[in-house]
Amino acid sequence: MNDVPLNGPQRLFLNQARSDYEVFGFLRGHDVCHRLHYLQMCTEKLSKVWFWRTLPPPHIPGHHTFEPFLRALHTSGRADFHRMFGYRDARRLVPQWPAIVGLALRIQQLVPGPNNPNPEYPWPRVLPTDSPLTHPFTELRDWSSTSAGLRLKTFVENVLRDYEHYFP
């Protein structure tokens, strides 16, 4: 079991990330924008679980946490990093890594901004001309049908399920 228990904020963020991912699953068959919104929120909160352990509270990143989380783990020297993605051999992760981290960055960037396509609000903010309901988001397709996406999905599901195993 876990030698160092999660602190209070970590436990709250982990529970919320798990709940967001559950809602993401419930929304299968609904508009892509709604599913992406919950996927983005899940990955952000999952990342913050880790940051709450490694950084003092004023330094916890805002919305843009998923890609930095993956990069920090990648450079941490963890012997089991590749297993989080479902690989038995660490060398198999190497050619997929750029596409995995690229998709993570795209998911991370789905947060609302003044002009960016996001699954939550019409944009641009000042005089909207596009809507999440009609925008052709490719992130969900890539998540569920590309090798990198399936490995990233495996990572998220493994870490959500077994966080305390990976980060005792």
N, C-alpha and C positions, 0 to 999 in steps of 0.2 A: 504494500500500500504506500501511501504518500508520507514521506518523512517530514516535509514542510507543508502544512496545509495552505490552501489558497487563502489569501487575505479577503476581507469583506468585499471590497470593490471587485476583485477578481471573480469571486463567486457570483456576484450580481451580473457582471458582464457575461460570464460563461452561461448562466441560466438564460439570460436574454438572447444570447446568440443561438442557443439550442432552440428556443421558442421561435425565433425568426426563421430558422431553417425548417422547422416543422410547418410553419405557415407557408413558406416557399413551396414545400411539398404539397400542401393542401390546395394550392392555387394551380396545380397542374391542369392544363386545359383552359385556363383563363388567359386574359391578355398578358402578353410578354412583359409589358411595363410593370405590372403588379408583381410578377414573379421576380423580376430583376431588382425591384426596390427591396424586397425582403432578402434576396441573396446579397446585395450590397451591404445592407444593414447587418446581416449575419457575419460576413467576413470582416467588417469593420470592428464589430464587438469582439469577435474571436481574437483578433489581433490585439485589441486593448486588454484582454485578459493577460496576455504575455507582457505587454508594456507596463501594466500596473505592478508587476513583480520586479521589473528591471529598471524602471525610471521613477523618480519622485513625482508626485502628482502634478506639480506645475508644468512638467515637461511631457506629459502624455500628449501624443499628437491628436489633431482634430480628426477630420473625416478620412484623411489620406494615410491609412495605416496598414493596409493589407500587403502592398508591395514591399514597404520597408520591413515588415514582420518577416516575410519570406526571405528577403535578402539577408536579414540579420541571422536567421536560422541557417541559411546556406553557408554563411561565412563563419559560423560558430564552431565548426569542426566536429559537429555531432556525428557519431558513427552510425546512428540510425536514421539520419535525415531522409535518405532515399526510401526507407521503409514506410515513412509517413505517406508517401505517394503510391505505395503498393508495389514498389520495386524490390526484388530480392537482391539484385546486383546494383551497387552504387553507380557503376559505369553506364547503366541504362538510362539514368536520369540526365546525364550530361547533355546528350543531343536534344532532349526535350526541354531543358531548363529555360532557354530564351523564350520559347513559346509559352511556357507555363507562367513565367513572371510577366510576360507581355499581356496575357489574358488577365492576370491578377491586377495589373495596372489599369486595364480597361474597365474592369469591374469597380475598382476603387474610384475611378473618375466619373462614375455615374451619379455622384452627389450633385444636388442642384447648384447651379452657378448662374451668373448673369446671362450667359449666352449659350451654355452647353446643353446638348441633348442629355436628358436625364429622365428616369422613369417616374418621376414624381410630379413635376410641374411643367406646364407649357413654357416655351422660350421663344425669343429672348424675353427677359423679365419685363422690360419697358413696354414693348408692344408685341405680344406673342404672335408668332406666325406658324409655329409648329407645336405638336402635341405628342406626349408619350404614347397615346393610343394609336397614332398613325405613323410614328417613326419606325424605320426598319432596323431596330436594334439587332445586332448579330452576336452579342455577348452570350445570350442564352443558347443559341444554336451551337456556338463554339464550345460552351461549357458541356453540352450533352452529346456532341458528335465528333469532336476532334480528339486526338490522342492527348494533347496537352490539357484540354478541358476535362477529359475523363480522369486524368491524373490529378488535376487540381481539385476536382470533385472528391476523389478518393482522399486527398489530403484533408480537406475540410471535414468530411464525414469521420475520418479516423481521429482527428484532433478533437472534434466536438464530442465524440463518444468516449475517447480515452485520454482526455487532456492530462489528468493527474498521472497517468502512466508515462506519458512523454515528458512531462515537466514536473517531476516530483520535488 
